[in-house]
Amino acid sequence: MARLDDALSGLPGAGPELLVALDLDGTTIRHDTSLSRRVSQAIHAHLEAGSHIVIATGRGIDAMMLVAEQLELPDGMAVCANGAITLSREVGVVEPGIYPGARLLDYTTFNPAGEIETIMTYVPEALLAVEPARGPRRLSAPFPHGELVGSSVILPPHQLAGDDATRLTVRAPSLSAEQLQDRIDGLGLDGVEYAVGWTAWLDISPFGVSKATALEKLRQEYGMPTSNVLAVGDGDNDIEMLGWAGTGISMGDANDRVHAAADAKTASVGDDGLAIVLERLL
């Protein structure tokens, strides 16, 4: 792994020639959802310089929009649900079944009926959430307080699946992240993509979909060479993105799998690791 300054040396400085893809939880905001003033200032300095800032998150639309508001971001692009949804944040836009200010540009769906049946059989204590591109998410039971944003409906497990799913979330509050990873790894979930978060939270996405696949489409639209792309993340769902970007930077408190996918690492989210990266390019 390269030193941080060496890894960043191949990128253009802040400005219109730079595309920056930012994970949210554990990268841009802390795990308690608080925001460092230093990180916010660094992001806004890039925006003022003309850098293209794209949010790339596992969050759904509603939860992503709340963080965009917290950051006081202007209109811009965002990748949600680990790449299954791409949208434009535009003040004043109102689309049916979508958070105000979000314009849906692209999305990929799947039917997670088989995955739901398997998980309910082998992880019966799990809570399930199916998130469509439009409308309320469908839950098997209430999630822990404060973990979900936006409207939800509770349905029997056999009514959760549908062809409109962009993501299936599995939450097991009684398990650690490692325990959930071990349980899921043995289930043979073929034909989907999945990643366990820093808590016992698993996101299952359509096969072949990741933050990287959605960002690649945006990169082509921007006409930006991959060498001008910076990506920063901390979780397993960032591994493809970090490997895809011209320069991928992992947060200091990421696991070894994430570090292995990155070109260099920065400090932890608690020590303003993202700000350190962005400031180097100003």
C-alpha positions in Angstrom: 0.0 0.0 0.0 1.3 3.4 -1.0 1.7 6.4 1.3 -1.3 8.7 1.1 0.6 11.6 -0.5 2.1 9.3 -3.1 -1.3 7.8 -3.9 -2.9 11.2 -4.4 -0.1 12.6 -6.5 -1.6 11.2 -9.7 -4.9 13.0 -9.3 -5.6 16.6 -10.5 -6.1 19.2 -7.8 -9.6 20.4 -6.8 -11.5 21.6 -9.8 -13.6 20.5 -12.8 -11.2 17.8 -13.8 -11.7 15.9 -10.5 -14.5 13.4 -9.7 -14.8 12.5 -6.1 -17.0 9.6 -4.9 -17.8 9.6 -1.2 -19.2 6.9 1.0 -21.3 8.4 3.8 -21.5 6.3 7.0 -18.1 5.8 8.5 -16.4 8.0 5.9 -18.2 11.4 5.5 -20.3 11.2 8.7 -19.4 9.4 12.0 -21.1 6.2 13.0 -23.4 8.2 15.3 -24.4 10.2 12.2 -22.6 13.4 13.5 -20.7 15.5 11.0 -17.2 17.0 11.6 -17.0 20.7 10.8 -13.6 20.1 9.2 -15.0 17.4 6.9 -17.9 19.7 5.9 -15.5 22.6 5.2 -13.2 20.4 3.0 -16.2 19.2 0.9 -17.5 22.7 0.4 -14.0 23.9 -0.6 -14.0 21.3 -3.3 -17.4 22.3 -4.5 -16.4 25.9 -4.7 -13.3 24.9 -6.7 -15.6 23.0 -9.1 -14.8 19.4 -8.2 -17.6 16.9 -9.0 -18.7 15.4 -5.7 -20.9 12.3 -5.9 -22.4 10.6 -2.9 -22.1 6.8 -3.1 -23.9 5.1 -0.3 -25.7 2.0 0.8 -28.4 4.1 2.2 -31.8 4.4 0.5 -33.0 7.7 -1.0 -34.7 9.1 2.1 -31.7 8.5 4.4 -29.2 9.8 1.8 -31.2 13.0 1.3 -31.1 13.7 5.0 -27.3 13.6 5.1 -27.1 15.7 1.9 -29.3 18.3 3.8 -27.0 17.9 6.9 -24.0 18.6 4.7 -25.9 21.6 3.0 -24.9 20.2 -0.4 -26.1 22.0 -3.5 -27.8 20.1 -6.3 -25.8 17.1 -7.5 -25.6 13.4 -8.2 -25.9 10.5 -5.8 -25.7 6.7 -5.9 -27.9 4.9 -3.4 -28.7 1.4 -2.3 -25.1 0.3 -3.1 -25.5 1.2 -6.8 -29.0 0.0 -7.5 -30.3 3.6 -7.6 -28.8 6.7 -9.3 -30.5 10.1 -8.7 -30.1 13.8 -9.1 -30.7 16.0 -6.1 -32.6 19.0 -7.5 -34.3 21.7 -5.3 -38.0 21.9 -6.1 -38.4 18.5 -7.8 -41.3 16.4 -6.7 -41.7 12.9 -8.1 -44.4 10.4 -6.9 -43.2 8.1 -4.1 -39.8 9.7 -3.8 -38.3 12.1 -1.2 -38.8 15.7 -2.3 -35.8 17.1 -4.2 -34.8 13.8 -5.7 -35.1 12.9 -9.4 -34.8 9.2 -10.1 -32.4 8.7 -13.1 -31.6 5.0 -13.1 -32.4 1.9 -11.0 -32.0 -1.8 -11.1 -34.4 -4.2 -9.4 -34.6 -7.9 -8.5 -37.0 -10.2 -6.8 -35.5 -11.4 -3.5 -38.1 -14.1 -2.8 -35.6 -16.9 -2.7 -33.2 -15.0 -0.5 -36.0 -14.1 2.0 -37.0 -17.8 2.2 -33.4 -18.9 2.8 -32.7 -16.2 5.4 -35.9 -16.8 7.3 -35.0 -20.5 7.5 -31.4 -20.2 8.6 -31.4 -16.8 10.4 -35.0 -16.8 11.8 -34.3 -14.0 14.3 -33.4 -11.6 11.4 -35.4 -8.5 10.6 -36.0 -8.0 6.9 -36.6 -4.8 4.8 -37.3 -4.7 1.1 -36.7 -1.3 -0.4 -38.3 -0.4 -3.8 -37.2 2.6 -5.9 -40.6 4.3 -5.2 -42.9 4.1 -2.3 -42.5 2.7 1.3 -40.1 0.0 2.2 -41.6 -3.3 3.4 -40.6 -4.7 6.8 -41.0 -8.1 8.4 -41.0 -6.3 11.8 -39.9 -3.0 13.3 -36.2 -2.2 13.2 -34.3 -0.8 16.2 -35.3 2.8 16.9 -33.6 5.4 14.6 -32.1 2.9 12.2 -34.5 3.5 9.3 -35.6 6.8 7.7 -38.7 7.3 5.7 -42.0 5.5 5.4 -42.4 1.8 6.0 -45.1 -0.8 6.1 -45.0 -4.1 8.1 -46.0 -7.2 6.2 -45.8 -11.0 6.7 -42.4 -12.3 5.3 -44.1 -14.1 2.4 -45.5 -10.7 1.2 -42.2 -8.8 1.3 -40.8 -9.9 -2.1 -41.6 -8.3 -5.4 -40.0 -7.5 -8.7 -39.5 -3.9 -7.6 -36.8 -4.5 -5.0 -33.6 -2.5 -5.2 -32.2 -3.9 -2.0 -33.0 -6.5 0.7 -31.7 -5.5 4.2 -31.1 -8.1 6.8 -30.7 -6.9 10.4 -29.9 -9.2 13.3 -29.6 -7.1 16.5 -28.7 -10.2 18.6 -25.7 -11.0 16.5 -22.4 -9.3 15.9 -21.3 -8.3 12.4 -18.8 -11.2 12.4 -21.5 -13.7 13.5 -23.9 -12.5 10.8 -21.1 -12.7 8.2 -20.4 -16.3 9.2 -24.1 -17.3 9.1 -24.6 -15.7 5.7 -21.4 -17.0 4.1 -22.7 -20.5 4.5 -26.0 -20.0 2.8 -24.9 -20.0 -0.8 -26.6 -16.8 -1.8 -25.9 -17.0 -5.6 -27.0 -14.5 -8.2 -27.0 -11.5 -5.8 -24.4 -9.2 -4.3 -24.1 -8.8 -0.5 -22.0 -7.0 2.1 -22.2 -7.0 5.9 -21.7 -3.6 7.6 -20.0 -2.6 10.8 -23.0 -3.8 12.7 -25.1 -6.9 12.1 -26.6 -5.3 9.0 -26.5 -7.0 5.6 -27.5 -5.5 2.3 -28.3 -7.8 -0.6 -28.4 -6.2 -4.1 -29.2 -7.3 -7.6 -26.4 -9.4 -9.2 -23.7 -7.4 -10.8 -24.7 -4.1 -9.1 -22.3 -2.2 -6.9 -21.4 1.4 -6.2 -18.7 1.0 -8.9 -21.1 0.0 -11.7 -23.3 3.0 -11.1 -20.3 5.4 -10.7 -18.8 4.1 -14.0 -22.0 5.2 -15.8 -21.7 8.6 -14.3 -18.0 8.8 -15.1 -18.7 8.2 -18.7 -21.4 10.8 -18.7 -19.0 13.3 -17.2 -16.4 12.3 -19.8 -13.8 12.0 -17.1 -10.9 9.6 -17.3 -10.7 7.0 -14.6 -7.3 8.4 -13.6 -9.1 11.6 -12.4 -11.5 9.7 -10.1 -11.0 9.6 -6.3 -13.1 7.3 -4.1 -13.1 7.1 -0.3 -14.8 4.5 1.8 -14.7 2.2 4.8 -16.9 -0.8 4.3 -17.1 -4.0 2.4 -19.7 -2.4 0.1 -16.9 0.0 -0.9 -14.4 -2.6 -2.0 -15.5 -2.6 -5.7 -15.6 1.2 -5.7 -12.1 1.6 -4.3 -10.7 -0.9 -6.8 -12.5 0.8 -9.7 -11.4 4.4 -9.0 -8.2 5.8 -10.3 -7.3 6.3 -6.7 -9.1 4.5 -3.9 -8.6 5.5 -0.3 -9.7 3.5 2.7 -10.6 5.0 6.1 -8.2 4.1 8.9 -10.7 2.0 10.8 -11.7 -0.1 7.8 -11.1 -3.9 7.9 -8.2 -5.6 6.1 -10.4 -6.5 3.1 -11.2 -2.9 2.4 -7.6 -1.8 2.9 -6.5 -4.4 0.4 -8.7 -2.9 -2.3 -7.4 0.6 -1.7 -4.3 2.4 -3.0 -3.7 4.0 0.4 -5.4 4.6 3.7 -6.1 7.8 5.7 -7.0 8.4 9.3 -10.2 7.1 10.9 -13.6 8.9 10.6 -13.2 10.0 14.2 -9.9 11.7 13.2 -11.3 13.4 10.1 -9.6 11.0 7.7 -11.8 12.3 4.8 -10.9 15.9 5.4 -7.2 14.9 5.4 -7.6 13.4 1.9 -9.6 16.3 0.5 -7.4 19.0 1.9 -4.3 17.5 0.2 -6.0 18.2 -3.2 -6.9 21.8 -2.4 
